[in-house]
Amino acid sequence: MERRQVPPQAGLGRGGPQVRSGGRSGGAGSSDPARAAAAAPRHRAPAGRDRAPPARRARPEPPSGAGLPGGFDRRCWMALQSERLPPDCSAQPASGTPGDDRIYAALLAKLKELLVRRASDGDPPAPFLDGQRYYEQGLYEEALTQFKKIEDTDFQAMYQLGVMYYDGLGTEKDPERGVEYMNKILSSDSPKARHLKVAAAYNLGRAYYEGCGVKHSTEEAERLWLIAADNGNPKASVKAQSTLGMLYSMPVLKDLKKAFFWHSEACDNGNLESQGALGIMYLYGQGIRQNTKAALKCLREAAERGNIYAQGHLVEYYYTKKFYSKAAALAKRTTENNDINMLAKKADCHPTYVAKGVAMAAFYLARCLQLGRGIKQDQDAAKKYYSKAIQSCTWRIFPVIPKAAHGQLGSQI
């Protein structure tokens, strides 16, 4: 089937989403998200944060496990997932913290309520509600059948079809078709598509970044993610805000002040991955003045919420500060589960960074076991965790163990 070519500037025409004027993150009267992103970052640092550090003050270099290296496939470092179907704010109660699962849970609760009501009235479920029920149960082929019945009239069904064709859920992967559905939503003038636009913009940005369904263009991905992020609006795509933080940490568009700005926005809106990223940026003075107190606050809160990368950095911090018992205890909890993809899905974090966090925790636990620091000495267990560190390192990523330890690893396994 011949498919129409997606315009390179899709979604910025008359039907495209309107960026807020004078939003909470941009300047007064600003309607340009790129200008807002380039502005001085707004964040919640302690007093005195805006002063430049003394010229002679040396900042510690981050370990090899921090930051983003160059020379690797872009999809390895940004293993992106589609944005979930946004709730229709006109029909949903505004409950929960922006960015957390309670808003999404409200959508599912409303769905179940409508299904029960229609069943009690003797009416068959509407195609979208029936399709969404199948989708949530992982019955993608059945969901696809229901959504296809109303793809020309229901924008929510159209959105789900775009996700399913792009990711190959219930059908063979067809990213071109997925892109076409998202572009229709983004360029639509219909009020029924309004609440889906930022999510569609995020997904289109993902397509351009990955070069699937369209020609790869980091610049176009950035433009679309800026639309989706909407100056940090909590009702926009929080996933896009966090992704921009990641993007501006990468060599191709490296700008750590912008990275800090967007991670701050996403963190304020409940994003777990950005909370951990902020902790690391504070810890090593990346994009912001170094602040160990703020770093530990972010890292500990993110670690408690299940951010494995934050846990790995906390383990390293405790070990280097000779809090060996704390390092060993946290490292043991961090390395309990070997399923990187499951951990990433559960926390909605990039699997690459989950693997890096596990590798760091396993290495320092092995050191504690080998040397009897904070835990009973056990050479056999040390070898086991050294091996686990290497296995995590080779999970589609480069080695994240400190360089000085490479020889030690070789002598232990």
LUMPANU-707023 format. One record per atom (N, C-alpha, C, CB): residue in one letter; x, y, z negated. Coordinates in steps of 0.001 Angstrom, whole numbers, plus 500000, padded with zeros to 6 digits. Last residue first. Glycine has a CB too. Layout:
<rs>
AXYZ ...
</rs>
This chain:
<rs>
I538244486767461826 I537284485871462515 I538010484979463501 I536190486687463251 Q540130488410460730 Q539164487797459816 Q538255486794460501 Q538328488862459166 S541728489691462484 S542393488784461549 S541413488025460664 S543354489555460685 G540007491368463841 G540648490267464546 G541282489264463614 G541680490794465481 L539403493235461871 L538369492342462353 L538976491119463025 L537447493072463317 Q541836494542461637 Q541314493803460496 Q540250492803460924 Q540744494763459462 G542007495808464061 G542959494771463762 G542494493898462618 G544291495371463444 H539875497658463739 H539837496660464808 H540794495501464541 H540176497311466141 A539951499679461898 A539505498374461414 A539570497291462486 A538095498478460891 A540582502002463071 A541584501450462171 A541219500039461725 A541755502350460960 K538212502672464408 K539346502126465154 K540367501452464253 K540018503220465943 P535095501654463003 P536248502553462987 P537474501897463601 P536555502995461564 I532740500252465268 I533534500081464062 I534725501033464108 I534005498611463912 V531358500267467564 V531156501415466692 V531955501304465401 V529689501570466374 P531859499392470954 P532164499133469549 P532041500383468703 P533555498560469411 F528934500175472998 F530375500097472797 F530647499850471321 F531084501393473285 I526096498023473654 I526708499270473244 I528194499087473121 I526119499765471931 R524652495661473907 R524521496674474965 R525128498017474573 R523058496869475317 W525791494574471299 W524391494629471726 W524203495811472672 W523434494747470498 T528261494507470219 T528163494112471620 T526726494073472115 T528802492764471821 C527831495178467585 C528579496105468442 C528374495790469908 C530063496060468109 S526619492891466616 S525812494117466745 S526500495118467648 S525551494748465367 Q528859491208466658 Q527668490868467441 Q526777492093467649 Q526873489751466747 I530506492520464813 I530909492444466212 I529716492114467102 I532012491398466395 A529005492163462466 A529341493516462925 A529704493507464398 A530500494098462102 K528991489396462253 K527719490099462491 K527959491516462997 K526878490140461204 S531690488961461656 S531137488442462908 S529830489147463260 S530908486926462808 Y531751490179459151 Y532600490714460215 Y532083490253461572 Y534071490276460019 Y530017488436457832 Y529553489799458116 Y530456490525459106 Y529468490597456828 K531570486073457759 K530221486063458339 K529775487471458718 K529218485442457353 K533800486898456337 K533951486508457742 K532598486524458454 K534593485107457850 A532567487305453831 A533183488432454536 A533335488117456021 A534556488772453920 A531876484730453113 A530803485679453418 A531342486881454170 A530103486134452134 D534492483758452683 D533639483145453704 D532501484085454103 D533067481809453194 Q535404485391450567 Q536055485464451869 Q535191484864452980 Q537394484752451818 D534197487237448189 D533760486025448869 D534297486086450303 D532186485882448843 Q533908488917445091 Q534741488604446247 Q534320487254446851 Q536240488579445845 K530932490566444163 K531862489466443924 K532603489105445201 K531119488242443378 I531023494126444574 I530347492852444740 I531383491750444523 I529672492740446155 G532605496335444459 G531188496516444204 G530378495248444309 G530644497511445134 R534931494668446239 R534590496041445842 R533071496173445699 R535133497071446884 G536386492462447190 G535732492423445887 G535388493789445359 G536598491722444904 L537366492401449721 L538225493008448709 L537607492979447309 L538535494432449096 Q535334491095451155 Q536726490675451314 Q537602491151450147 Q537283491209452636 L533058492506450433 L533168491093450096 L534617490610450168 L532294490263451028 C533651495043451520 C533382494896450083 C533551493444449636 C531960495387449749 R533889494344454219 R535040494902453497 R534858494752451985 R535237496391453863 A531265493547454765 A532365492584454890 A533603493063454138 A532708492350456369 L529986495968454431 L529668494879453515 L530767493821453552 L528306494254453868 Y531077497318456585 Y531445497758455235 Y531052496737454171 Y530790499098454925 F529938495813458724 F531382495966458574 F531754496340457138 F531905497026459547 A527183496071458357 A527806494749458276 A529308494855458063 A527517493949459541 A526827498835458759 A526514498250457454 A527196496895457289 A524993498100457282 M527585499059461472 M528303499799460433 M528082499179459060 M527863501264460421 A525665497396462701 A527094497116462831 A527902497810461742 A527593497550464202 V523261498658462081 V523510497312461559 V524995496995461601 V522720496262462359 G523637501032463545 G523476501078462094 G523748499729461444 G522080501543461741 K523733500044466153 K524909500723465595 K524833500793464068 K525036502143466182 A521140499046466430 A522284498130466496 A523539498761465899 A522549497716467947 V519745501454466285 V519489500425465286 V520671499458465240 V518170499669465595 Y520660502647468576 Y521078503213467294 Y520777502269466133 Y520389504552467063 T519452501010470506 T520896501223470509 T521376501705469148 T521288502229471593 P516700501251470063 P517392500028469655 P518904500156469639 P517009498912470560 H515375504222468705 H516103503638469824 H516849502383469359 H517090504669470433 C512364503675466740 C513693504248466944 C514376503556468122 C514555504116465660 D510048502744465429 D509944503624466593 D511249504404466789 D508751504600466431 A510246500806463528 A510574502160463095 A510385503196464199 A511995502205462600 K509447498581465052 K508798498856463769 K509017500294463327 K509315497905462699 K511223498633467198 K509791498830467437 K509077499222466159 K509162497564468018 A513645498104465894 A513469499350466643 A511995499652466865 A514195499273467988 L513182495564464847 L513461496674463935 L513227498017464624 L514905496590463415 M512888494158467256 M511771494223466314 M511957495388465353 M511639492902465534 N515448494478468389 N514271495021469081 N513075495153468141 N513898494131470271 I517089493137466506 I517262494568466776 I516013495172467402 I518463494795467693 D516915490872464229 D516132491181465426 D516144492692465675 D514671490661465280 N518088490246461847 N518932490230463034 N518209490665464301 N519490488862463231 N517917491568458572 N517176491170459772 N518078491291461003 N515897492040459944 E519769492371456632 E518943491186456396 E518287490663457658 E517885491493455378 T521316494648456638 T521714493552457531 T520869492294457363 T523157493209457297 T520299496337454696 T520295496774456096 T520543495618457053 T521345497850456313 R520811495027452299 R519421495209452740 R519357495529454236 R518742496334451929 K523612495228452300 K522980493904452280 K521540493990452746 K523041493295450873 A524004497969452186 A524437497225453371 A523778495856453438 A525956497070453376 L523098498538449602 L522363499057450756 L522723498281452014 L522653500553450956 A525071497131448101 A523645496844447931 A522838497310449135 A523116497509446660 A527512498295448947 A527252496869449161 A525772496545449072 A528019496037448149 A527178500990448161 A527442500643449558 A527080499192449833 A528913500892449907 K526853500767445383 K525770501329446203 K525936500919447660 K525740502870446084 S529395499712444768 S528184498955444437 S526997499433445263 S527865499077442942 Y531170501756445626 Y531154500454446280 Y529897499643445986 Y532356499672445864 F531780504583446106 F530597504096445414 F530306502689445952 F529362505068445619 K533868505731447516 K534184504702446514 K533007504366445601 K535352505155445670 K533371507243449691 K533400507967448420 K533622507025447227 K532096508742448234 T533225505275451602 T534366506196451657 T534491507039450387 T534237507112452869 Y530800504053450791 Y532063503312450754 Y533260504262450727 Y532165502371451964 Y528869506052451179 Y529090505497449842 Y530436504784449747 Y527962504532449477 Y529155506399453981 Y529420507511453054 Y529705506978451655 Y528222508494453017 E528383503884454945 E529741504384455195 E530104505509454215 E529867504887456651 V525718503849454069 V526653502818453612 V528089503310453780 V526438501494454392 L524744506009455569 L524780506101454104 L525746505068453514 L523365505901453516 H524945504934458112 H525780506083457767 H525832506301456259 H525260507342458458 G523035502853457914 G524432502559458227 G525363503693457854 G524578502252459688 Q520686504347457450 Q521176503424456436 Q522654503094456657 Q520342502142456440 A520429505640459899 A520666506432458692 A521210505554457574 A519374507130458237 Y519877503377461434 Y521073504170461729 Y521430505053460534 Y520856505038462994 I517426502552460398 I518601501695460208 I519900502466460463 I518525500472461140 N514870503938458762 N515815504297459812 N517139503565459570 N516033505841459858 G512942503524456757 G513273502427457666 G514201502769458807 G512049501890458224 R512501505330454778 R511402505135455738 R511727504074456791 R511077506454456430 E514929505403453526 E513791504847452794 E512609504553453718 E513360505806451690 A516388506755455495 A516720505366455166 A515568504689454440 A517991505304454308 A515261509301455351 A515117508515456581 A515384507040456315 A516069509037457669 E516081510012452773 E514652509945453084 E514415509106454336 E514072511362453274 R518879509896453100 R518204509036452118 R516718508902452413 R518400509587450708 L519318511815455118 L519692510423455332 L518967509490454364 L521198510258455184 C518405514222453939 C517807513709455177 C518082512221455345 C518341514480456390 K520111514315451676 K518655514363451512 K517964513776452746 K518181515822451270 L522636514336452837 L522239513187452027 L520729513153451808 L522960513216450681 A522546516855454134 A522757515617454881 A522252514410454101 A524239515442455216 A522312518676452065 A521199518557453016 A521311517253453796 A521176519763453987 K524867518167450919 K523640518013450133 K522433517822451049 K523425519238449219 T526696518795452963 T526583517416452489 T525289517183451716 T527774517066451613 N526820520564455621 N526120520688454353 N525832519280453839 N524799521522454506 Q528330522469458191 Q528334521246457384 Q527696521499456025 Q529768520718457206 R526239524345460344 R527297524326459348 R527188523069458479 R527239525593458476 I525423522703463427 I525034523445462233 I526194523378461252 I523715522873461599 G526473521151465385 G525371522032465751 G524872522882464608 G524248521232466287 Q527731519157462998 Q527490519147464443 Q526256519991464766 Q527307517691464964 G528754518484460426 G528808519851460943 G528657519920462443 G530094520498460549 Y528394515974459414 Y529634516220460146 Y529723517626460742 Y529776515206461244 L525971516191458053 L527098515515457411 L528418515863458083 L526889514008457431 Y524181517376459827 Y524591518099458623 Y525867517501458027 Y523463518080457582 M524013515231461615 M524511516530462091 M524945517396460913 M523427517261462919 I522897513262459987 I524241513055460542 I524837514371461023 I524199512042461699 G520400514390459445 G521311514057458362 G522732513904458844 G520869512798457679 L519295514512462014 L519602515753461291 L520590515494460159 L518314516384460731 A518931511774462501 A519884512528463315 A520278513840462631 A519290512814464703 G516899511160460667 G518220510570460513 G519278511332461289 G518199509130460955 Q514873512700461833 Q515260512947460444 Q516649512363460167 Q514216512340459473 S514606511549464340 S515198512879464248 S515595513217462819 S514230513923464778 E513333509160463615 E514663509138464228 E515348510487464130 E514568508716465684 L510845510031462558 L511819509341461712 L513220509387462307 L511397507895461498 N508924512898462793 N509689511912463545 N510824511331462707 N510245512537464819 G507293514912461655 G507189513542461171 G508033512509461873 G505822513126461254 N507731517491462324 N506483516901462797 N506406515407462511 N506325517144464279 D510247517970461407 D509142518671460742 D507793518063461116 D509161520161461104 C511593516474463378 C511614516039461980 C510465516682461206 C512967516390461320 A511177518064465646 A510616516712465591 A510553516192464161 A511441515760466454 E512598520389464897 E511176520451465240 E510523519077465089 E510990520973466680 S515172519308464512 S514480519979463400 S512981520035463655 S515034521405463195 H515763518420467063 H515639517421466004 H514927518019464782 H517034516881465606 W515876520928468294 W514801520010468646 W514654518879467632 W515045519434470023 F518126522142466985 F516817522803467041 F515708521781467281 F516798523879468150 F520181520340467538 F519752520551466160 F518357521181466116 F520763521439465414 A520344520671470319 A520034519352469751 A519521519499468326 A521278518435469779 K521112523327470483 K519793522938470994 K519382521580470420 K519801522887472544 K523636522958469349 K522685523875468710 K521269523585469178 K523053525339469011 L524900521221471109 L524521520713469795 L523601521663469041 L525755520449468973 D524750520349474125 D524536521639473479 D524003521311472085 D523533522576474307 K525414518569476979 K525743518712475568 K525616520159475092 K527149518205475310 L524490517174479184 L523871518462478846 L524211518863477414 L522339518394479027 V526231514966479376 V525769515619480599 V525164516996480327 V524749514742481300 P526800513923476774 P527804514704477506 P527251515500478675 P528867513797478009 M524088514473474429 M524804513664475411 M525738514518476246 M523824512927476314 S522522516002472908 S523694515444472250 S524573514670473215 S523273514549471112 Y520338516630474384 Y521323517697474215 Y522525517253473378 Y520669518905473569 L518939514186474100 L519460514602475410 L520559515649475264 L518327515156476284 M518124514188471419 M519069513188471907 M519744513642473194 M518363511859472131 G516335516350471509 G517460516359470577 G518535515377470982 G516986516045469180 L514537515345473382 L515361516500473749 L516545516631472805 L514524517792473735 T513395513362471781 T514186512965472950 T515058514117473435 T513268512488474083 S511965514888469943 S513086514071469482 S513999513682470639 S512573512817468773 Q510080516004471726 Q510938516866470906 Q512168516108470420 Q510154517422469705 A508811513731472714 A509588514572473630 A510531515481472853 A508655515413474521 K507539512852470389 K508540511989471004 K509412512794471974 K507862510811471736 V505672514789470053 V506781514767469102 V507906513885469635 V506307514263467719 S503921516533472236 S504611515247472185 S505814515343471253 S505053514804473600 A501749518612470202 A502345518228471479 A503023516869471325 A503362519302471968 K501021519364467743 K500004518659468508 K500505518247469889 K498771519524468645 P503167520816466785 P502921519489466201 P501857518689466936 P502516519635464765 N505321522439469019 N503922522320468607 N503667520924468027 N502971522596469807 G507811522904470063 G507720522323468730 G506310522215468186 G508531523116467794 N507442523903472653 N508007524789471616 N507901524229470197 N507313526127471664 D506488521523474077 D505689522725473818 D506182523531472610 D504245522334473604 A507188518988474941 A507546519386473572 A506840520659473142 A509048519576473457 A506392518960477614 A505747518044476672 A505996518455475226 A506244516622476898 I508154520857478684 I506707521067478763 I506003520223477702 I506174520714480179 L510538519549478160 L510312520858477545 L508827521222477584 L511145521943478258 W510225517339479782 W510231517145478328 W510034518458477591 W511538516494477883 L510427518550482293 L509168517930481897 L509106517704480390 L508979516610482629 R513112519433482229 R512013520380482460 R510688519812481970 R511912520732483952 E514517517008481895 E514598518065480879 E513426519029481005 E515927518832481001 A513894515763484319 A513491515143483051 A513486516182481940 A514435513972482685 E515162517480486058 E513700517384486104 E513163516738484835 E513249516585487336 E517817517006485272 E517265518360485188 E515744518334485204 E517786519222486341 T518211514360485868 T518234514764484461 T517613516141484291 T519671514760483918 S516795512395488109 S517124513819487959 S517048514177486483 S516158514724488804 H516340509751490399 H516876510209489113 H517218511698489153 H518121509395488735 K513314509621492216 K514765509772492251 K515260510328490918 K515193510695493418 V510805507409490860 V511220508681491451 V512752508702491473 V510637509914490644 G510692504863489930 G509492505410490556 G509730506751491220 G508405505546489540 C513241505663487818 C512299504591488155 C511011505208488705 C511996503697486907 G515212507204486575 G515272507001488019 G514389505851488469 G516699506748488451 E515206507930483957 E515600506557484257 E515743506297485751 E514597505601483674 Y514349510573484235 Y515595510284483520 Y516122508891483874 Y515379510397482001 Y511913510296485556 Y513015511008486218 Y514351510715485546 Y512752512518486214 A510516508865483550 A510699508282484883 A511856508958485620 A509403508405485708 R510510510705481418 R511193509419481268 R511487508803482631 R510346508454480420 G508865512642482559 G510263512955482255 G511086511695482088 G510359513803480997 L506499511199482576 L507111511576483854 L508579511948483652 L506343512754484501 N506085511048479814 N506294509825480576 N506909510103481938 N504988509087480744 Y505721513794479166 Y506817513019478572 Y507127511784479417 Y506462512600477130 A503433514331480674 A504681515034480985 A505880514298480398 A504635516476480451 A501606512715479324 A501918512419480724 A503224513100481142 A500761512872481641 A501571514089476899 A502055512705476929 A502413512291478352 A500995511746476349 V500471516497477709 V501827516497477154 V502408515089477156 V501827517068475725 K497891515676478724 K498908516292479580 K500319516208479000 K498556517735479824 L495782514778477267 L496716513766477763 L497927514366478473 L495999512831478701 H494018516757476703 H494749516196475562 H495788515152475980 H493771515572474584 R492968517297479318 R493810518272478617 R494656517628477518 R492943519368478017 A491192515845480706 A492592515419480825 A493515516247479941 A493050515514482275 K488786517062480415 K488914515721479848 K490344515188479922 K487980514770480565 P488929519407481885 P489092519496480421 P489290518125479770 P487874520181479800 S490740519171484942 S489615518704484130 S489898518882482633 S489316517227484439 D492762519705486646 D492124520862486016 D491024520449485027 D491538521779487088 S495792517778486851 S494335517887486856 S493867519171486150 S493713516654486180 S498465517210486760 S498044518253487701 S496530518482487713 S498504517896489093 L498658515140484915 L499362516389484648 L498875517531485533 L500846516195484839 I497184513091486162 I496742513653484883 I497364515028484657 I497105512707483720 K498748512604488406 K497351513013488579 K496830513665487303 K496469511801488961 N501126511753487246 N501115513014487969 N499691513522488192 N501827512857489303 M500362509284486240 M500749510350485309 M500719511716485986 M502146510081484739 Y499870507877488659 Y498791508083487680 Y499128509249486743 Y498549506789486857 E502466507920489790 E501337508551490480 E500180508828489525 E500859507666491632 V503951506419488016 V504248507842488166 V503083508570488824 V505528508042488987 G502820503903488525 G502719504500487205 G502954505996487239 G503698503850486267 R503646503543491156 R502212503677490889 R501981504294489511 R501510502303490985 E506382503327490734 E505858504364491627 E504374504614491364 E506074503966493098 P506646501070489060 P506860502416488514 P506355503535489412 P508316502625488253 D505399498352488553 D505213499187489743 D505390500636489298 D503789498953490415 K505758495086487389 K506173496482487283 K506003497186488615 K507628496582486812 E502776493101487471 E504171493311487832 E504506494798487720 E504456492788489264 T500722493108484494 T500908493159485937 T502402493284486227 T500110494346486568 G500716493291481806 G499554492681482436 G499623492665483946 G498326493392482014 L502955495792482071 L502093495161481060 L500842494620481736 L501713496171479931 G505065497326483257 G504799495937483628 G504005495184482585 G506083495222483878 D505495499991482838 D506188499062481936 D505947497595482273 D505758499318480518 Y503936501124484889 Y505340501531484731 Y506116500499483910 Y505429502920484057 Y501428499937484524 Y502161499704485773 Y503643500067485622 Y501532500520486921 M500853500901481934 M500914499466482192 M501654499155483488 M499512498885482246 V500822503703482188 V501770503057481269 V501957501593481641 V501283503175479809 G498709503965484018 G500042504473484338 G501113503826483483 G500087505975484161 L496609502876482547 L497054502195483758 L498448502656484165 L496067502437484899 Q496346504856480599 Q496772503516480204 Q497249502709481403 Q495636502785479502 Y495458506993482238 Y496720507094481480 Y497242505703481123 Y496520507936480188 M493020506018483179 M494070506344484131 M495432506407483434 M493762507676484828 A491633505923480785 A491919504671481490 A493049504873482495 A490654504147482205 Q491535508667480366 Q492220507827479390 Q492564506463479994 Q491352507651478134 F490025509577482511 F491441509942482454 F492211509105481430 F491585511420482121 D487752508089484509 D488142508161483101 D489644508408483004 D487749506858482346 T487325507824487233 T486449508723486483 T486886508928485029 T485042508190486508 D488948506003488453 D488694507248489182 D487888508256488374 D487971506948490470 E489034503778486793 E490256504573486975 E490012505906487678 E491266503777487762 I487213501905485975 I486860503325485784 I488047504245486036 I486328503554484367 K488213499385486460 K486812499654486820 K486491501148486804 K485872498918485863 K490722499302485354 K490620499498486808 K489189499841487232 K491093498237487546 F490207498692482681 F490632500055483027 F490473500331484525 F492093500277482609 Q489564495952482912 Q488570496922482441 Q488930498347482844 Q488429496837480928 T491994494854483858 T490748494663484609 T489700495701484209 T490196493245484382 L493753495527481798 L493951496087483140 L492676495995483960 L495091495364483863 A492793493918479737 A492718495377479622 A492835496031480990 A493819495904478689 E493452491388480736 E492042491728480531 E491856493240480423 E491501491038479267 E496229491684480683 E495557491404481947 E494069491758481853 E495734489921482333 Y496835492133477948 Y497016493204478930 Y496303492939480259 Y498485493408479186 L496283491733475039 L495678491016476159 L495665491958477369 L494222490518475804 G497079493045472764 G498121492496473624 G497595491666474771 G499047491672472821 Q495181494324471347 Q495394492926470988 Q496499492283471824 Q494103492145471152 E495058496737472603 E495596496717471244 E495871495292470774 E494630497404470282 Y493803495909474998 Y495166496455475024 Y495806496363473637 Y495155497926475512 Y491226495199474210 Y492127494175474748 Y493586494641474685 Y491742493833476203 R490403497764473456 R490408496680472467 R491329495549472926 R488969496143472235 Q490523499074475871 Q491438499488474807 Q491516498429473711 Q490994500832474212 G488457497804477277 G489840497706477735 G490848498060476656 G490047498596478920 D486270498638475759 D486555497220475886 D488003497015476307 D485602496562476895 L486448501383476178 L486544500852474820 L486878499362474830 L485235501090474063 F486125501467479005 F487359501945478376 F487517501365476981 F487373503475478310 P483560500252479477 P484797499668480019 P486066500165479325 P484894499968481493 A481526499952476522 A481952500729477676 A483282500171478166 A482071502245477325 P479972496874475554 P480960497930475339 P481272498672476630 P482239497347474754 P476406496534475989 P477763496030476203 P478765497176476001 P477909495409477635 D474008497037473376 D474647497516474602 D476019496875474764 D474771499053474588 G472809496508470977 G472549495584472078 G473156496011473385 G471096495415472258 D473473497979468845 D472361498502469657 D472036497590470838 D472697499902470170 S475651496640467941 S474437496576467121 S473220497090467883 S474623497382465835 A477500497390469905 A477096495979469800 A475791495849469012 A478211495142469124 R477797500087469393 R477215499684470676 R476728498230470610 R478250499854471818 R478938499928466816 R477671500644467018 R476981500192468306 R477915502164467058 V481323498582467330 V480329497988466445 V478961498613466671 V480749498150464984 L482600500468468992 L482316499130469481 L481232498457468647 L483583498286469475 L482830502676467287 L482002502789468485 L481629501415469036 L482729503602469555 E484596501605465388 E483278502083464979 E482336502160466176 E483390503457464303 K486872501114466897 K486154499988466303 K484732500392465914 K486909499458465073 L487540503809467527 L487265502835468576 L486448501666468032 L488574502326469188 K488062504858465028 K486938505393465797 K486530504421466900 K487300506760466402 A490346503374464427 A489166503237463574 A487921503730464313 A489354504020462254 L492076504325466412 L491678502922466431 L490426502694465584 L492825502037465929 L492306506998465579 L491796506683466914 L491301505244466974 L492883506916467976 A493459506673463090 A492110507244463165 A491476506971464520 A492150508754462900 A495962505776463803 A495067504835463139 A493628505344463180 A495511504602461685 Y497020508145464758 Y496775507074465706 Y495821506041465101 Y498099506412466124 I497160509490462317 I496339510055463389 I496006508969464397 I497062511237464082 R498940507861460932 R497563507996460456 R496644508584461518 R497525508862459213 D501558507766461711 D500662506783462294 D499210506967461878 D501113505415461924 D502726511197462292 D502749509893461649 D501654509000462222 D502585510038460128 G502473513640463604 G503549512770464016 G503536511417463342 G504834513427463758 P501210515481460877 P501476515426462309 P502639514497462585 P501763516824462866 T499612513536458360 T500722514409458699 T500978514335460188 T501987514032457910 G496003513408458215 G497349512859458255 G498381513897458589 G497425511748459242 S493319514463460396 S493821513957459130 S495232513440459296 S492913512861458585 A491072515727461996 A492466516172461886 A493010515747460539 A492587517713462065 P489019513339463687 P489284514179462525 P490761514515462424 P488814513491461248 Q488297513542467195 Q488952512886466080 Q489132513843464913 Q490295512326466512 A487373514811469384 A486500513783468818 A487068513147467569 A486236512719469836 S489236516578470185 S487872517100470093 S486933516098469439 S487351517470471476 C491525515094470441 C491369515931469245 C489957516477469088 C492348517082469291 D491915511952471296 D491160513109471780 D490822513974470572 D489854512672472555 P495239510733470786 P493828510817470403 P493189512055470996 P493677510826468878 P497372509475473433 P497058510476472402 P495585510452472041 P497452511876472875 L498881506399473824 L497692507164474210 L497356508173473122 L496487506223474469 R502447506756473395 R501161506107473158 R500014507025473570 R501021505710471680 E504962507035475852 E504196507687474791 E502869506977474638 E503982509195475092 S507254504348476502 S506150505219476899 S505489505838475670 S505113504435477725 Q510681504590475453 Q509414503881475532 Q508327504872475920 Q509076503180474187 L514181504488476306 L512923505185476046 L511727504264476188 L512774506365476984 A517082504333475377 A516155503244475702 A514745503719475394 A516497501933474902 M519562505944475970 M518217506446475713 M517234505368476168 M517957507819476453 W521786504420476456 W521812505336475314 W520455505928474992 W522782506444475571 C521166502894478655 C521696502216477472 C521576503118476255 C523165501800477688 R520466504691480570 R519379503938479956 R519853503143478744 R518753503003480974 R522919505671481434 R522052506554480646 R520935505788479954 R521457507633481533 D525870503749481029 D524590503912481699 D523623504686480823 D524001502556482067 F528748505658480033 F527869504504479924 F526551504814480617 F527636504119478443 G530392507905479820 G530843506784480611 G529968505548480517 G532203506437480214 G530484509097476366 G530216509225477798 G530626507948478508 G530961510443478397 P528802508646473196 P529942508598474086 P529536508822475525 P530653507284473951 L527380510520470641 L527102509774471857 L528312509796472772 L525877510344472575 G527520510171467000 G527537510898468257 G527282509977469440 G528861511609468432 A529366507696465158 A528498508874465234 A528576509485466613 A528883509912464170 G531195505652465064 G529790505272465089 G528852506449465220 G529453504513463863 S533673506686464737 S533310506267466083 S531851505850466189 S534193505132466522 P533064509468462462 P533610508163462843 P533128507764464217 P533225507093461822 P533771512983462906 P532843511874462698 P533492510562463079 P531559512082463503 E536243514814461138 E535832514216462404 E534849513078462126 E537066513701463203 P535571517546458966 P535947516143459167 P535449515635460504 P535396515270458039 R536844520777459637 R535683519910459507 R536108518469459730 R534573520315460502 A538687523230457968 A538705522061458845 A537474521216458583 A539991521226458637 R538743526677457991 R538153525505457355 R538094524342458339 R536748525829456822 R539563528985459120 R540597527996458828 R540047526730458198 R541628528592457923 A537274530528459402 A538011530119460596 A539000529002460309 A538739531302461186 P534394529609457502 P535708530245457597 P536513529668458744 P536475530085456291 P531270529386459374 P532241528861458412 P533583529571458564 P532419527341458597 A528857532015459626 A529834531139460272 A530814530630459232 A530583531879461411 R525681531935458111 R527032532485458142 R527976531500458795 R527516532833456728 D523304530645457920 D523576531345459168 D524985531929459222 D522566532441459368 R523035529542455395 R523296528644456496 R523712529364457768 R522092527818456762 G522320530864453141 G523696531055453583 G524033530227454814 G524646530711452468 A520140528458451695 A520554529845451877 A522018529901452283 A520320530662450592 P519691525320453558 P519766526173452369 P520261527569452690 P520667525547451336 A517621524849456527 A518879524716455793 A518859525621454563 A520085525062456702 R515539524228458342 R515276524400456922 R516543524229456101 R514218523415456459 H515560526123461385 H515668524911460600 H515538525260459144 H516988524186460872 R515719527252464599 R515023527410463333 R515133526094462588 R513527527828463540 P518431528407466631 P517615527330466093 P516984527679464764 P518436526097465944 A518109531045468932 A518747530603467694 A517872529570467018 A519010531792466748 A517080529697472173 A517128530695471105 A517822530144469880 A515724531162470741 A516761527691473930 A518066528324473922 A518208529341472805 A518324528983475242 A514122527026473593 A515128526043473208 A516501526662473123 A515144524892474186 A512901529286474640 A512746528992473213 A513809528015472742 A511350528427472927 R513588529017477294 R514103530164476560 R514012529921475061 R513339531436476943 A512169526711477859 A513622526687477993 A514252527839477234 A514027526741479463 P509526527526477513 P510114526589476564 P511616526517476659 P509543525234476770 D508203530625477683 D509178529804478382 D509814528838477407 D510247530673479062 S506739532533476522 S505988531417477075 S506899530460477820 S504893531919477999 S506850534816473841 S507589533910474711 S506684532813475212 S508790533312473984 G505692536503472017 G505294536644473404 G505993535699474339 G505530538017473849 A508446536207469954 A507149536817470145 A506868536993471613 A507066538146469428 G510148533061470560 G510066534458470165 G508691535016470429 G511107535279470890 G509159529771469356 G509691530713470312 G509601532125469787 G508968530597471625 S507948528386467320 S509370528186467520 S509966529175468497 S509626526796467995 R505310529024467247 R506035529148466002 R507524528967466180 R505523528160465014 G504635530978470271 G504526529831469379 G505440529963468186 G504835528558470120 G504080532923472232 G504435533337470880 G504289532226469882 G503600534494470457 S501887530893473942 S502527532201473914 S502810532594472482 S501653533260474602 R502345527511474919 R501815528521473999 R502583529826474108 R501861528010472561 V501966526518478276 V502811526602477092 V502326527736476218 V504293526801477475 Q499557524606479872 Q499967525954479534 Q500774525947478253 Q498755526870479398 P499967522064482316 P499715522478480927 P500264523858480657 P500326521484479949 G498684522644485683 G499659522176484698 G499359522696483317 G501051522585485098 G497081523592487677 G496491522643486742 G497439522182485659 G495992521464487478 R498714525268489150 R497586525859488461 R496998524915487432 R496529526264489448 G501849523538488596 G500944524396489338 G499793524894488489 G500414523668490531 L503415521762487408 L503632523160487034 L502741524114487804 L505073523536487253 G502994519214488353 G502501519541487022 G502714520972486609 G503137518670486037 A505882518641490274 A504532518215489878 A504198518682488485 A504398516702489957 Q508033519331491774 Q507592520280490758 Q506200519930490256 Q507608521703491312 P508360517308493660 P509402517502492642 P508995518445491537 P510649518016493281 P505428515289494223 P506165516539494412 P507196516739493321 P505209517724494444 V505516511954495169 V505284512839494035 V506077514124494237 V505677512150492698 Q504003510747498089 Q505235511216497465 Q504906512180496324 Q506152511901498510 R501563508123497955 R501948509487498269 R503225509865497527 R500818510459497919 R502003504843499206 R501758505741498082 R502254507126498446 R502448505230496790 E500601502128500924 E501393503350501000 E501017504286499861 E501193504048502358 M500851498798500000 M500000500000500000 M500875501236500000 M499043500015498774 
</rs>
